[in-house]
């Protein structure tokens, strides 16, 4: 299975040699990242994302899977077709919008009482699902794009 660095490079239609030249690294460095022998520095991943064109998904996946903080905080986001991502985001947005009266009721006094905690946790979960859907839409494959 291809790792995130190899998949992004190949989706951009680049050889390891061309990527190394444009990024300013050796081919061996690119190879070691793609074989998961080494983890590229954040600056290198930024260059990769810029050079591979529209590969900010690569930067997101790097943060998510190569950083303990990113892994703990960032939601898992898959690259899906744009239409699927858009429909999911609209669905999650509608679910969240329905919470507006409850958000107002719970937060009006600035305190989340014990009897409001379960409702508040449900609202937070809907908010998290909406955030994930927005990220999925941001990184969705547009028509004609190759899988990364």
C-alpha positions as CSV (number, residue, x, y, z in Angstrom):
1,X,0.0,0.0,0.0
2,X,1.3,3.5,-0.9
3,X,2.0,5.9,1.9
4,X,0.7,9.4,1.9
5,X,3.9,10.9,0.4
6,X,4.1,8.5,-2.5
7,X,0.4,8.7,-3.2
8,X,0.6,12.5,-3.4
9,X,3.7,12.5,-5.6
10,X,2.2,10.0,-8.0
11,X,-1.2,11.8,-8.1
12,X,0.8,14.8,-9.3
13,X,2.3,12.7,-12.0
14,X,5.9,13.1,-10.8
15,X,8.8,10.8,-10.6
16,X,10.9,10.6,-7.4
17,X,13.7,12.2,-9.4
18,X,11.6,15.2,-10.5
19,X,10.1,15.6,-7.0
20,X,13.6,15.5,-5.4
21,X,14.8,18.1,-7.8
22,X,11.9,20.5,-7.3
23,X,11.9,20.1,-3.5
24,X,15.6,20.3,-3.2
25,X,16.3,16.9,-1.7
26,X,18.0,13.8,-2.8
27,X,16.1,11.0,-4.4
28,X,17.2,8.8,-1.5
29,X,15.4,11.2,0.9
30,X,12.2,11.0,-1.1
31,X,12.5,7.2,-1.3
32,X,13.1,7.0,2.5
33,X,9.9,9.0,3.2
34,X,7.9,6.9,0.8
35,X,9.2,3.6,2.3
36,X,8.5,5.1,5.8
37,X,12.1,4.8,6.9
38,X,12.1,8.5,7.8
39,X,9.5,11.1,8.5
40,X,9.9,14.3,6.6
41,X,10.2,17.6,8.4
42,X,7.2,19.9,8.4
43,X,9.0,22.3,6.1
44,X,9.6,19.5,3.6
45,X,5.9,18.5,3.7
46,X,4.9,22.1,3.0
47,X,7.2,22.1,-0.1
48,X,5.7,18.8,-1.2
49,X,2.2,20.1,-0.8
50,X,3.1,23.2,-2.8
51,X,5.0,21.3,-5.6
52,X,2.5,18.5,-5.9
53,X,-0.3,21.0,-6.5
54,X,-3.5,21.0,-4.5
55,X,-1.9,18.5,-2.1
56,X,-2.9,20.2,1.1
57,X,-4.5,16.9,1.9
58,X,-1.0,15.6,2.2
59,X,-0.1,18.2,4.8
60,X,-3.3,17.4,6.8
61,X,-2.5,13.6,6.7
62,X,1.1,14.3,7.8
63,X,-0.2,16.3,10.8
64,X,-2.8,13.6,11.6
65,X,-0.6,10.6,11.3
66,X,2.9,11.8,12.1
67,X,2.2,14.0,15.1
68,X,0.9,12.8,18.5
69,X,-1.0,16.0,18.9
70,X,-2.5,15.9,15.4
71,X,-3.4,12.2,15.9
72,X,-5.2,13.0,19.2
73,X,-7.1,16.1,18.0
74,X,-7.7,16.0,14.2
75,X,-10.5,13.9,12.9
76,X,-9.9,11.2,10.4
77,X,-10.7,12.7,7.0
78,X,-10.8,10.6,3.8
79,X,-10.6,11.9,0.3
80,X,-14.0,11.3,-1.3
81,X,-15.7,12.6,-4.4
82,X,-16.8,16.2,-4.2
83,X,-20.5,15.4,-4.5
84,X,-20.4,12.9,-1.6
85,X,-18.5,15.4,0.6
86,X,-20.9,18.2,-0.2
87,X,-24.0,16.2,0.6
88,X,-22.5,15.0,3.8
89,X,-21.5,18.5,4.9
90,X,-25.0,19.8,4.1
91,X,-26.6,17.0,6.1
92,X,-24.3,17.6,9.1
93,X,-24.9,21.4,8.8
94,X,-28.7,20.8,8.9
95,X,-28.3,18.5,11.9
96,X,-26.3,21.2,13.7
97,X,-28.7,24.0,12.8
98,X,-31.5,22.1,14.5
99,X,-29.6,22.5,17.7
100,X,-29.8,26.3,17.7
101,X,-32.7,26.6,20.2
102,X,-31.0,24.1,22.6
103,X,-27.7,26.0,22.3
104,X,-29.3,29.2,23.2
105,X,-31.3,27.7,26.1
106,X,-28.2,26.0,27.6
107,X,-25.8,28.8,27.2
108,X,-28.0,31.8,28.0
109,X,-26.9,31.8,31.7
110,X,-23.3,31.1,30.9
111,X,-23.3,27.9,32.9
112,X,-23.9,24.3,31.8
113,X,-25.8,22.7,34.6
114,X,-25.7,19.0,35.5
115,X,-29.1,18.5,33.9
116,X,-27.9,20.2,30.7
117,X,-24.6,18.2,30.3
118,X,-25.9,15.3,28.2
119,X,-27.7,17.7,25.8
120,X,-24.5,19.8,25.6
121,X,-22.3,16.8,24.9
122,X,-24.8,15.9,22.1
123,X,-24.4,19.4,20.6
124,X,-20.6,19.1,20.8
125,X,-20.6,15.8,19.0
126,X,-22.8,17.3,16.2
127,X,-20.4,20.2,16.0
128,X,-17.4,17.8,15.7
129,X,-19.2,15.8,12.9
130,X,-19.8,19.1,11.1
131,X,-16.2,20.1,11.4
132,X,-15.1,16.7,10.0
133,X,-17.6,17.1,7.1
134,X,-16.2,20.6,6.4
135,X,-12.7,19.2,6.3
136,X,-13.8,16.4,4.1
137,X,-15.4,18.9,1.7
138,X,-12.2,20.9,1.7
139,X,-10.1,17.9,0.7
140,X,-12.7,16.3,-1.6
141,X,-11.6,15.0,-5.0
142,X,-12.9,17.3,-7.8
143,X,-14.1,15.6,-11.0
144,X,-11.1,14.3,-13.0
145,X,-8.7,14.3,-10.1
146,X,-6.8,11.1,-9.3
147,X,-6.9,9.3,-6.0
148,X,-4.3,10.4,-3.4
